[in-house]
Amino acid sequence: MFSSERLKGIDVFVIVADMGSFTAAAERLNLTNSAVSKSIARLEARLGVRLFQRTTRRLSLTEAGETFYRTCTTVLSDLEEVEIALTSTQTEPQGKVRIDLPASYGRLHVLPLILEFMKQHPRLSPHVSFSDRYVDPVHENIDIVVRIGGSDAWPASIGHRYFGTQKLIFCAAPDYLERYGQPASEADLDRHLCVGYGLNDGMAIPWYFKGRQGDRERRIIHPHIAVGDGEGEVMAALAGMGIAQLPTWLVQVHLNSGRLVEVLPHRATDGLPMNLIWLKSREGQPKVSALVEYLGANLTTAGRR
């Protein structure tokens, strides 16, 4: 049988974790430091684990605390949604929604859409993070994710919408091409400097070319400079460091201005698919469903071919 004891101290625990200290949490909750400390101590005693690592300078979650925190925030978020649904007949998107975006593409093309959406729905409170790593929205409690790349078999708990494919082109700064000349073929690249995307193991991501049979050909490169960030690659190309292979969504503004020039256009190729992903368990919530629809409609024309 469910015991109401299980709910005691959860709100205090989450606030302490969010604020990073007992003092800040006490001020937020209008309680004494002693009351907050005793609440956490009772919760830890009931669970039989330590939830926080305490030092003289900082307070941090233990591994068990992080697991408990993720569950508690999910429960409290669900309770908030139910309360909103019960106390309001409105379908207005409101409340906290967690979103994770790819770093460069997210800043350039998705965040502006979210900000525009917020102007229409001021009661919405997005929490936006940026990362290029794999994100598991179920285990990390993220409502909406945008990713370049995807899966052949999406789990049943995930909703997804394909909205385009990257187009990868070769480009360089005009002053670099004045010094080294325009490559006429892939073979000409052997005498050119390359700007590559560097990996943590010291290697660079290979370049891909549109094959003569419509397939994709792969080429190992030895870059003059390797940068582990797309916007950093653009900076290197703009500085005349060599030829780079980059997605059009990242360089189109520089192509339009003439600061970069496309080379070997007949060898440009498709890159990775681009996907909008969300938790199916949340798609009934107006804050998720409305934002998914808005992004899905606008990302089809934002920054892709």
Backbone hydrogen bonds, N-H to C=O, Kabsch-Sander energy under -0.5 kcal/mol:
donor,donor_aa,acceptor,acceptor_aa,energy
6,R,3,S,-1.7
7,L,4,S,-1.5
8,K,4,S,-0.6
8,K,5,E,-0.9
10,I,7,L,-1.5
13,F,9,G,-2.6
14,V,10,I,-2.5
15,I,11,D,-2.0
16,V,12,V,-2.5
17,A,13,F,-2.4
18,D,14,V,-2.5
19,M,15,I,-2.9
20,G,16,V,-2.5
25,A,21,S,-1.7
26,A,22,F,-2.7
27,E,23,T,-2.1
28,R,24,A,-2.1
29,L,25,A,-2.5
30,N,26,A,-0.9
31,L,26,A,-2.5
36,V,32,T,-1.9
37,S,33,N,-2.7
38,K,34,S,-2.5
39,S,35,A,-1.9
40,I,36,V,-2.1
41,A,37,S,-2.2
42,R,38,K,-2.4
43,L,39,S,-1.9
44,E,40,I,-2.6
45,A,41,A,-2.2
46,R,42,R,-2.3
47,L,43,L,-2.3
48,G,44,E,-2.2
49,V,44,E,-1.0
53,Q,60,S,-3.9
54,R,52,F,-0.6
55,T,53,Q,-0.5
55,T,58,R,-2.0
59,L,20,G,-0.5
60,S,53,Q,-2.0
62,T,51,L,-2.0
66,E,62,T,-2.5
67,T,63,E,-1.8
68,F,64,A,-2.4
69,Y,65,G,-2.6
70,R,66,E,-2.2
71,T,67,T,-1.6
72,C,68,F,-2.8
73,T,69,Y,-2.7
74,T,70,R,-1.6
75,V,71,T,-2.4
76,L,72,C,-2.8
77,S,73,T,-2.2
78,D,74,T,-2.4
79,L,75,V,-2.4
80,E,76,L,-2.2
81,E,77,S,-2.2
82,V,78,D,-2.2
83,E,79,L,-2.5
84,I,80,E,-2.5
85,A,81,E,-2.4
86,L,82,V,-2.3
87,T,83,E,-2.1
88,S,84,I,-0.9
95,G,123,R,-2.3
97,V,125,S,-1.5
99,I,127,H,-2.5
100,D,144,I,-2.1
101,L,129,S,-2.6
106,G,102,P,-2.6
107,R,103,A,-1.9
108,L,104,S,-2.3
109,H,105,Y,-2.8
110,V,105,Y,-1.0
110,V,106,G,-0.8
111,L,106,G,-3.3
113,L,110,V,-0.5
114,I,110,V,-2.1
115,L,111,L,-2.6
116,E,112,P,-1.8
117,F,113,L,-2.4
118,M,114,I,-2.2
119,K,115,L,-1.2
120,Q,116,E,-1.0
120,Q,117,F,-0.5
121,H,117,F,-1.3
124,L,121,H,-1.9
125,S,95,G,-2.9
127,H,97,V,-2.7
128,V,126,P,-0.6
129,S,99,I,-2.6
131,S,101,L,-2.5
140,E,136,D,-2.3
141,N,137,P,-0.5
141,N,138,V,-0.6
142,I,137,P,-1.9
143,D,98,R,-0.7
144,I,98,R,-2.1
145,V,277,I,-3.3
146,V,100,D,-2.0
147,R,275,N,-2.6
149,G,147,R,-0.7
149,G,273,P,-3.7
158,I,155,P,-1.9
159,G,278,W,-3.2
161,R,276,L,-2.4
163,F,274,M,-2.6
164,G,274,M,-0.7
166,Q,272,L,-2.3
168,L,166,Q,-0.5
168,L,269,T,-3.3
169,I,167,K,-0.5
169,I,246,L,-2.6
170,F,263,V,-0.7
171,C,244,A,-2.5
172,A,261,V,-1.8
173,A,237,A,-0.6
176,Y,173,A,-0.5
177,L,173,A,-1.9
178,E,174,P,-1.9
179,R,175,D,-1.4
180,Y,176,Y,-2.4
181,G,177,L,-2.2
188,D,185,S,-0.8
189,L,186,E,-1.6
190,D,187,A,-1.6
191,R,188,D,-1.6
192,H,189,L,-1.7
195,V,243,I,-3.0
196,G,194,C,-0.6
196,G,225,I,-2.6
198,G,196,G,-0.7
198,G,227,V,-0.6
199,L,203,M,-3.4
202,G,199,L,-1.7
205,I,197,Y,-2.5
207,W,219,R,-2.6
209,F,217,E,-2.7
210,K,267,R,-1.7
211,G,209,F,-0.6
211,G,215,D,-4.1
214,G,211,G,-1.6
217,E,209,F,-2.9
219,R,207,W,-2.7
224,H,194,C,-2.4
225,I,194,C,-1.4
227,V,196,G,-2.6
229,D,227,V,-0.6
233,E,229,D,-2.1
234,V,230,G,-2.0
235,M,231,E,-1.9
236,A,232,G,-2.1
237,A,233,E,-2.5
238,L,234,V,-2.8
239,A,235,M,-1.7
240,G,237,A,-1.7
241,M,236,A,-2.3
243,I,193,L,-2.6
244,A,171,C,-2.7
245,Q,195,V,-0.6
246,L,169,I,-2.4
246,L,244,A,-0.6
248,T,167,K,-2.1
250,L,247,P,-1.4
251,V,247,P,-1.1
252,Q,248,T,-2.3
254,H,251,V,-0.8
255,L,251,V,-2.2
256,N,252,Q,-2.6
257,S,253,V,-1.4
258,G,254,H,-0.9
259,R,254,H,-1.2
260,L,254,H,-1.7
261,V,172,A,-2.9
263,V,170,F,-2.6
264,L,183,P,-0.5
267,R,264,L,-2.3
268,A,265,P,-1.2
269,T,168,L,-1.9
271,G,166,Q,-3.1
274,M,164,G,-2.8
275,N,147,R,-3.1
276,L,161,R,-2.7
277,I,145,V,-3.5
278,W,159,G,-2.6
279,L,143,D,-1.8
280,K,157,S,-2.2
280,K,278,W,-0.5
281,S,157,S,-0.5
282,R,279,L,-1.6
283,E,279,L,-0.5
283,E,280,K,-0.9
285,Q,282,R,-2.4
288,V,285,Q,-1.1
289,S,285,Q,-2.9
290,A,286,P,-2.2
291,L,287,K,-0.6
292,V,288,V,-2.7
293,E,289,S,-2.2
294,Y,290,A,-2.2
295,L,291,L,-2.9
296,G,292,V,-2.9
297,A,293,E,-2.0
298,N,294,Y,-2.0
299,L,295,L,-3.2
300,T,296,G,-0.6
301,T,298,N,-1.2
303,G,301,T,-0.8
305,R,165,T,-0.8
